[in-house]
Amino acid sequence: MPYRILRLIGWLICKILFRLKVKGVENIPAKGNIIIAANHSSYLDPIAIGAVIPRQIKWIVRKDVYDVWWLRSLFASTGMIRENGSVGKAVDLLGKGENVGVFPEGSRSPDGRLGAGKRGVAIMALKSGAPVIPCAVKGAFKAYPRNAVFPRPYPVEIIIGKAIEPGKADAPDDQTIDSVLAGIMTAIRSLMEQ
């Protein structure tokens, strides 16, 4: 229940302040577990993505953000995943049919450009066998950049790409992990350039 209420509030805020638009919603499967992987340049990113995707997403949240006293209970009540040990927790949740959201860069971009991805997203995809849905968030860096105190009205658009199906591997080797990660990051970059 809290997630649905927060999603509605997020959708209203994003529509009114940021004229939120979305392309590619048809690429979200109606059922089955998924991993949402997106670029990260703003605190708006998970709110905007959550507003347009009609399924609950359990985001991996950096521990220093998760542990902020007034956010901790909100994150816990909506099933968000604290960063420490998050790959194992995400694989468990995906095995139970849940959907997980991750920003492969690990933290917000300082300049709005896509940074290097970390291997966790590829490991959780391979170990769970869940498809990865690449997403691009455009405009959020200008609406609410890393060092801003308050957001400003600026159009935000979410572009959702086609699923990447890495297959399942209980003990993936380094080459496989790096190859899957490269495919995910290339897909996100391509969506950002549209």
Disulfide bonds with the S-S distance in Angstrom:
none
